[in-house]
Amino acid sequence: MVVDYDNDLILVTCASGKQAPYLLRHLQPKWKRLRLTAHSDTSVQRLKEQYPKAEVVKADMNNAADASRSLSGVTAIWHVGPSLHPHESEVGYTMIDAAVVESRRQGSNFQHFVYSSVLQTQLRKLMNHNAKRYVEEYLMEPGLNFTILQPSHFVDGFFSIIYEDHGEAAAKVFEEREKHYFAQYPLVSTYPTNYKSVVEAASRALGKEIRIERISFEHALERLLLYYNRRGLLGNPNVTEWLLGRRPTTLEDFIERAVKTQGLG
């Protein structure tokens, strides 16, 4: 199947979230038809201002009618569920069901379901990982062409995928479409890096001392942070390097760019 930048309609869910902007910066210059979904009126208005050429839709992804409306006429979808949501799995099921219906519609051009999941969904002790594990399984069963992206922590934690790398990798999956059907990609930018190393690198770049202060777990996501703090989330950046065709962003690269961009140095 040939990618048609002028006529293919790409759906990006949770477009007002943290991941989507880094994908859209690669999609927007090439694709003429983009549909973005958001859950609130405020997010819809902001997206319309940020992406005036895109179609912006207010939608509840756990509502079958909204999911169906969002996927109508779509060629490919990038779906990221609401992480730590009590019904995250069900949201994924609803979107996949709608994609199946759309793919079987007379005259449908639906071709590809790209799901942004999480690294190591086998970690069932972590509810957000486990919720995504069920969505991955559900996506594999109905015969859709799918690609599952499994990003690690975004910039924080013991193992990082940099937002820019994730967005670029996802955009490449859309552009090369068939090459990535039925693939699962663990996406990691750096080798294991603990909090102390991150803070030390930031301190060197800024020329200022930065201290780590531990907050009480009563004020945090207890199980998730306890697990990450003790065991980390381990992976390998080789797949990201292969997919991007370049060396993934290192911690030093990221901090140096952030310092220059934000004028902190």
Protein Blocks (a to p, Z undefined) as FASTA:
>chain_A
ZZdfkloccddehklbmklmmmmmmmmmmmmbdcdddfbfklmmmmmmmmmmbccddddf
kbmklmmmmmgopabdcddddehiaklmmmmmmmmmmmmmmmmpghiabfbdcddddehk
llmmlmklmmmmmmmmmmmmnopacdddddddehiajbdcdfklmmmmmmmmmmnmmmmg
oiacdddfbdcddfklmmmmmmmmnopacddddddfklccfklmmmmmmnopaddfklmm
mmnopacddfklmmmmmmmmnopZZ
